């Protein structure tokens, strides 16, 4: 049994990421910078303001004080607050929000997803309409053990991704409550809710 992004995110096959819909999420994010660079080459200057390897849609709003590091694509109607930090190869679909103090690293976000404020999301794929309340985190690295390889849970067993950095795949409409943590390797089905202050760790389920 394998994990495919298309099983968790309904709109992926109609999106700019359609060619990668059958990849595992860790395969997608492991080469995030190159994938975003490939998408950058297909954008129109008519719709995007492009500076180097950063493209911001002309309808998006980026507040002064946000830190943007390419390669990066910020889609239509997005809002990036002062103090937000985007790096490592990120792609934002339309109407995404990155709030103050939130950090997004090597990740892909689908339409309408939000990092409220003071969040960290690393090496992850977030479906449409995902919401992270204040302080909630998606960790991407197993700092606590000698073997750093991230596992995912498929059925009743753990399967190695072969990667040392992978955060999570959050299906459409997933929700993380304030100060919740998803440990590396999370696979959250559409509509999953992680309550406030909770830890979701696939290795401890």
N, C-alpha and C positions, 0 to 999 in steps of 0.2 A: 504493500500500500504506500502511495506517495502523497505528498502535500502539494497542492497546486493553488496558486493565488486565485485562480478563477473560481475555486470552490468557496472562497470566503468573500470575494469582492465581485458583485454582480456586473458592474460596469466596466471591468477591466478589458473585456474583449472589444469594447467600443471606444476605448481611450487611446491616448498616445502610447500607452504601454502594451497595446494589444499583442505585439509580436513576442512579448515575454510572458504572456498570460499563463503558459503551461510550465513555466519555471517554478522551482521552489522559491519561497521568499528569501532564503539565505543565498541562493544563487543570484537573485536579482540585486540584493544590497551589497554583495561581496565585490561587485564591480560597479558600484553606484556612480563614481565620477565619470567613467567612460560611457556609461549608458546615458547619463545626463548630457554629456558632450555630444553624443550622437543626436539626441533630441534637439539640442541647441542649433545644430546645423540645418534643421528643417523649419525653423521659425522665420516669420516674416517681420521685417523692420517696420512694416505698416502697423502691426499690432503690438509689438514689443519694443521697449527701449533696451538696446543691447549695448553693454559695455564690457569688453573682454569676454569672459566666459560667464557673465551674469546677465540674465534676461528678465526684465520685469514688465508684465503686461501694462499697457497704458491706462487701464482702468484700476489697477492695483494701487494701494496706498502703503507707502513705507515711511514710517515716522523717522525723524532725525534721531540718531542715537542707536538705531538698529545696526548690527554688524552682519554684513553679507559677504560670504566667501564662496567663490565659484569652485566648480561649476554649479550653477543654480538656475532654476526656472521658477518664477513666481507667476502664477496664472491669473486669469481675469477675476477682478473683484476681490482679490485677497487683501488682507490687512496684516501688516507686520508692525508691531508696536515698538516704541523706544525700548532699548535694552534687550530685545530679542537677538538671538545668535544662531545663524544658519551656516553650516559648514559641511565639508566632506562629500559633496555631491548630493543635492536635494532637488526634488521635483514636487511642486505644489500645483494641484488641479485648481479649479475655480472655487472662489469664495471660501478659501481656507483662512484661518486666523492663527497667528503666532503671537501670543500675548507677551507682556513685559516680563523679562527675566526668564523666558523659555528658551531652551536650546534644542535645536533639531540637527542631527548629524547623520549623514549618509542614509537618508530616508525618503520614502515616497508617500505622499498624502493625497487621498482622493477628495472629491468635491465636498465642501461644507464641513470638513473636519477642523477641530479646534484644540489648540493647547492654550488653556486659559491663562495661566501665569505661573512662573517658577516651576516649570516642568523640564524634564530631560527625556528625550526620545532618541535612542541611538540605533542605527542599523536595522530599521524597521519598515514595515509596510502597513499603512493605516487606510482602511476602507473609507467609503463615503459616510458622512454624518457621524464620524467618531468624535467623542468629546472626552477630554482629560480635564478634570477639575483641578483646582489650584494645588500645586505641590505633588501631583501624581507623577510617577516615573516609569519609564520602560528601560530597564538596565540591559546592557549589551555585552557584559564581560564577567566571567566567573572568577572574580578576584579571590574568592575564599578557598580555592583548592589548587593543587599543583597542576592537575590536568585541566587546562583552560577550554578544552573543546566543548562547544555548546551542544546539548542534546535537546530533542523535541520528543513529546509524547505522542505516539501514534497507537491508538487502541490502548492496550494494557501495557505496552512496552516503551522503552526509551530507545530512540534512534539517533545516532551521531550525525550532526550536520557536516562534520569535517572542518568547521570554521571556529575560530576563537572569538569572533565577534558577530553576534546576531541577537537582536532584541526580541521582536515579536511580530507576528502577523495578526492584526486586529480586523475582524470582519466588519462589514457594514453595520453602522449603528451601535458598535460596542461603546461602553462607558466605563471610565475609571473614576471612582470617587476621590475626593480630596485626600492627598497623602497616601494613596494606594501605590503599591509597587508591583510591577510585573517583572519577574526574574527572567534572565536570558532563556530563550527558547519557548516563549509563550505562543500558543496557537489558540486564539479566542474566536469562537464561532460568531457569526452575525448576531447582534443583539445582546451579547454577553455583558453583564454588569458586574464589576468588581467593586464591592462596597468600600466606603471610606475607611482608611487606615489598614486595609487588608493587604496581605501578601499573596500573590498568585505565583507559585513556583511549580512548574511541571514535574520536577524531580521529587516533589513532596506530595503530589496529589494522590 
